[in-house]
């Protein structure tokens, strides 16, 4: 991937027409839904400091899902931004990043699980604290996948939107605090019918000692008709040869 792509930060491009729908995922909660081919989801960090853990499965065959290793290897990158495509383990594109005001999203840090969050933040259960309970990212994503007949074994490496984790020369991961600001946004266009599961639990590498998750807003709009495909000169399609081949494989699936 050319270094110029990594440096490029483009504003999200919401269309003039009314959105198809909007939703807010409250701080420390979770959400899932089916996002159709050709739909773009604009995701907004409402307050700043959000982390949105996300996993993606093909709706018709959930055995095909976002593959972190193939995504990074194919595009010679350790972070995600505009122009990058999210590859599946079948050599296709499940989603692509068509707009980004932030410039860096973390595909490496994973999600925290219950025991880790309990050690880090203490325990606040629903019976005592209701909506102020502490939810961890792993269980949150599994709960959403379970709504569609999936289980913990279907939880794969996730993307952490709005978080930045730098990789040192020695391979060590460094969480960068205060990376995302209020109003930061990313446009995620879906290239196949996709089951998406999201969690707004804090990033597991966030050094902040207090449990302080943040909400995000989802705005859905139609980028292209479901029986069409991304244009031949689309920036995500042409940003690398590997992306071009993966888009062709995806188009053939829907031909």
C-alpha positions as CSV (number, residue, x, y, z in Angstrom):
1,X,0.0,0.0,0.0
2,X,1.5,3.4,-0.9
3,X,2.4,5.5,2.0
4,X,0.4,8.4,0.5
5,X,-2.8,6.4,1.2
6,X,-1.9,6.1,4.8
7,X,-1.4,9.9,5.0
8,X,-4.7,10.7,3.3
9,X,-7.6,11.7,5.5
10,X,-10.8,12.4,3.7
11,X,-14.1,13.7,5.2
12,X,-17.0,11.4,5.2
13,X,-19.4,12.2,2.4
14,X,-23.0,11.9,3.5
15,X,-25.5,12.2,0.6
16,X,-28.0,14.9,0.1
17,X,-31.0,12.6,0.6
18,X,-32.4,11.6,3.9
19,X,-30.6,8.7,5.7
20,X,-32.3,5.3,5.5
21,X,-32.1,5.1,9.3
22,X,-30.1,6.4,12.3
23,X,-29.3,4.8,15.7
24,X,-27.2,5.5,18.7
25,X,-25.3,2.8,20.5
26,X,-25.1,4.0,24.1
27,X,-21.8,3.9,26.0
28,X,-20.8,0.4,27.2
29,X,-23.6,-1.4,25.3
30,X,-23.8,-3.5,22.1
31,X,-25.7,-3.7,18.8
32,X,-26.0,-5.9,15.8
33,X,-27.9,-5.9,12.4
34,X,-27.9,-7.1,8.8
35,X,-26.4,-4.5,6.5
36,X,-27.1,-5.0,2.8
37,X,-24.7,-4.9,-0.1
38,X,-24.4,-1.3,-1.3
39,X,-25.3,0.3,2.0
40,X,-22.9,2.7,3.7
41,X,-22.8,3.1,7.5
42,X,-21.5,6.4,8.7
43,X,-20.2,5.9,12.2
44,X,-19.7,9.0,14.4
45,X,-17.8,9.4,17.7
46,X,-20.3,11.6,19.4
47,X,-18.3,12.8,22.4
48,X,-14.7,11.9,21.6
49,X,-12.7,9.0,23.0
50,X,-15.0,6.3,21.7
51,X,-14.0,2.7,20.9
52,X,-16.2,0.6,18.7
53,X,-15.3,-3.1,18.5
54,X,-16.7,-4.7,15.4
55,X,-16.9,-8.1,13.8
56,X,-18.4,-8.9,10.4
57,X,-19.9,-12.2,8.9
58,X,-21.5,-12.8,5.5
59,X,-25.2,-13.1,6.1
60,X,-25.9,-16.0,3.8
61,X,-22.9,-18.1,5.0
62,X,-21.5,-16.9,8.4
63,X,-18.5,-19.2,7.9
64,X,-17.2,-16.5,5.7
65,X,-16.2,-13.5,7.8
66,X,-13.7,-10.6,8.2
67,X,-10.2,-11.9,8.3
68,X,-7.7,-9.6,10.0
69,X,-4.6,-11.3,8.9
70,X,-5.5,-11.3,5.2
71,X,-6.8,-7.7,5.4
72,X,-3.5,-6.4,6.7
73,X,-1.2,-8.7,4.7
74,X,-2.9,-7.8,1.4
75,X,-2.7,-4.1,1.9
76,X,0.7,-4.0,3.7
77,X,-0.6,-2.1,6.7
78,X,-1.0,-2.3,10.5
79,X,-3.9,0.1,10.7
80,X,-7.1,0.9,8.7
81,X,-8.3,4.2,7.1
82,X,-9.9,5.5,3.9
83,X,-9.1,3.3,0.8
84,X,-8.7,0.1,2.8
85,X,-10.9,-2.9,2.3
86,X,-11.9,-5.5,4.9
87,X,-11.1,-8.9,3.3
88,X,-12.8,-12.2,4.2
89,X,-11.1,-15.5,4.5
90,X,-12.5,-16.4,1.0
91,X,-10.6,-13.6,-0.8
92,X,-13.5,-11.3,-1.1
93,X,-14.4,-7.8,0.3
94,X,-17.0,-7.7,3.0
95,X,-16.7,-3.9,3.5
96,X,-14.6,-0.9,2.5
97,X,-13.7,2.4,4.1
98,X,-14.8,5.1,1.7
99,X,-14.4,8.1,4.1
100,X,-12.5,8.8,7.3
101,X,-11.9,12.0,9.2
102,X,-9.5,10.4,11.7
103,X,-6.9,8.5,9.7
104,X,-6.2,5.5,11.9
105,X,-8.3,2.7,13.3
106,X,-7.0,-0.3,15.2
107,X,-7.2,-3.9,13.8
108,X,-4.8,-5.4,16.3
109,X,-5.9,-4.8,19.9
110,X,-8.7,-7.2,20.2
111,X,-11.4,-7.0,22.9
112,X,-11.3,-7.3,26.7
113,X,-13.0,-10.3,28.4
114,X,-14.8,-10.5,31.8
115,X,-12.0,-11.5,34.1
116,X,-9.7,-8.8,32.6
117,X,-12.3,-6.1,33.0
118,X,-13.0,-7.2,36.5
119,X,-9.3,-6.9,37.5
120,X,-9.1,-3.5,35.7
121,X,-12.3,-1.8,36.7
122,X,-13.9,-3.9,39.4
123,X,-17.3,-5.4,39.1
124,X,-20.7,-3.7,38.7
125,X,-23.5,-6.2,38.0
126,X,-26.8,-5.4,36.4
127,X,-28.7,-6.5,39.5
128,X,-27.1,-3.7,41.5
129,X,-26.2,-1.0,39.0
130,X,-28.6,-1.5,36.1
131,X,-27.4,0.3,33.0
132,X,-24.3,1.5,34.8
133,X,-23.1,-2.2,34.9
134,X,-19.7,-2.9,33.5
135,X,-19.8,-4.8,30.2
136,X,-16.8,-6.2,28.4
137,X,-16.3,-6.3,24.7
138,X,-15.9,-10.1,24.2
139,X,-19.2,-11.0,26.0
140,X,-21.0,-8.1,24.3
141,X,-20.1,-9.3,20.8
142,X,-20.9,-13.0,21.7
143,X,-24.3,-11.9,22.9
144,X,-25.1,-10.2,19.6
145,X,-23.8,-13.1,17.5
146,X,-26.0,-15.5,19.5
147,X,-29.1,-13.7,18.2
148,X,-28.2,-15.1,14.8
149,X,-27.4,-18.7,15.9
150,X,-23.6,-18.1,16.3
151,X,-21.5,-18.7,19.4
152,X,-18.1,-17.9,21.0
153,X,-16.3,-20.1,18.4
154,X,-17.5,-17.7,15.7
155,X,-15.9,-14.7,17.4
156,X,-12.8,-13.7,15.3
157,X,-10.3,-10.9,15.5
158,X,-12.2,-7.6,15.5
159,X,-11.6,-4.0,14.3
160,X,-11.5,-1.2,16.9
161,X,-12.8,1.9,15.2
162,X,-11.7,5.2,16.7
163,X,-8.8,3.7,18.6
164,X,-5.1,3.9,17.7
165,X,-2.5,1.3,18.6
166,X,1.0,1.9,17.2
167,X,3.5,-1.0,16.6
168,X,7.1,-0.4,17.8
169,X,10.2,-1.7,16.0
170,X,10.3,-4.5,18.6
171,X,6.7,-5.5,17.8
172,X,5.3,-4.0,21.1
173,X,1.8,-2.5,20.9
174,X,1.4,1.1,22.2
175,X,-2.1,2.5,22.8
176,X,-2.3,6.2,21.9
177,X,-4.7,8.1,24.3
178,X,-6.9,10.9,23.2
179,X,-6.8,9.8,19.6
180,X,-10.4,10.4,18.6
181,X,-12.3,13.7,18.9
182,X,-15.9,14.6,19.1
183,X,-17.5,14.4,15.6
184,X,-14.8,12.1,14.2
185,X,-16.5,9.8,11.6
186,X,-15.8,6.9,9.3
187,X,-17.9,5.7,6.3
188,X,-18.0,1.9,6.0
189,X,-19.6,0.6,2.7
190,X,-20.8,-3.0,2.7
191,X,-19.9,-5.0,-0.4
192,X,-21.9,-8.1,0.6
193,X,-24.9,-8.7,2.8
194,X,-23.3,-8.6,6.2
195,X,-24.1,-9.5,9.8
196,X,-22.3,-6.8,11.9
197,X,-21.9,-6.9,15.6
198,X,-20.7,-3.9,17.6
199,X,-19.6,-3.1,21.2
200,X,-18.8,0.3,22.7
201,X,-16.9,-1.2,25.6
202,X,-13.4,0.4,26.2
203,X,-10.4,-0.8,24.3
204,X,-8.5,-3.4,26.3
205,X,-5.2,-1.5,26.1
206,X,-6.7,1.8,27.2
207,X,-4.7,2.7,30.3
208,X,-7.5,4.8,31.9
209,X,-8.3,3.2,35.2
210,X,-12.0,4.3,35.3
211,X,-14.6,2.5,33.2
212,X,-15.6,5.3,30.9
213,X,-17.1,4.0,27.6
214,X,-18.5,6.5,25.0
215,X,-21.5,6.3,22.7
216,X,-21.4,6.2,18.9
217,X,-24.0,7.1,16.2
218,X,-24.8,5.1,13.2
219,X,-26.2,6.7,10.0
220,X,-27.2,4.4,7.2
221,X,-27.5,5.5,3.5
222,X,-27.5,3.8,0.1
223,X,-24.2,4.1,-1.8
224,X,-25.2,1.9,-4.7
225,X,-28.1,-0.4,-5.6
226,X,-27.8,-4.0,-4.2
227,X,-27.7,-5.4,-7.8
228,X,-24.9,-3.1,-8.8
229,X,-21.3,-2.8,-7.6
230,X,-18.6,-0.3,-6.7
231,X,-17.5,1.6,-9.8
232,X,-14.4,0.5,-11.7
233,X,-12.5,3.6,-10.6
234,X,-13.6,3.4,-7.0
235,X,-10.7,4.5,-4.7
236,X,-11.0,1.4,-2.4
237,X,-11.1,-0.9,-5.5
238,X,-8.0,0.7,-7.1
239,X,-5.9,1.4,-4.0
240,X,-4.0,-1.9,-4.4
241,X,-3.9,-4.8,-6.8
242,X,-5.0,-7.2,-4.0
243,X,-8.1,-5.1,-3.4
244,X,-8.9,-5.1,-7.1
245,X,-8.8,-8.9,-7.2
246,X,-10.9,-9.2,-4.1
247,X,-13.6,-6.8,-5.5
248,X,-13.7,-8.9,-8.6
249,X,-14.2,-12.1,-6.5
250,X,-17.0,-10.3,-4.6
251,X,-18.7,-9.0,-7.8
252,X,-18.7,-12.6,-9.2
253,X,-20.5,-13.8,-6.1
254,X,-23.4,-11.5,-6.8
255,X,-23.4,-11.7,-10.7
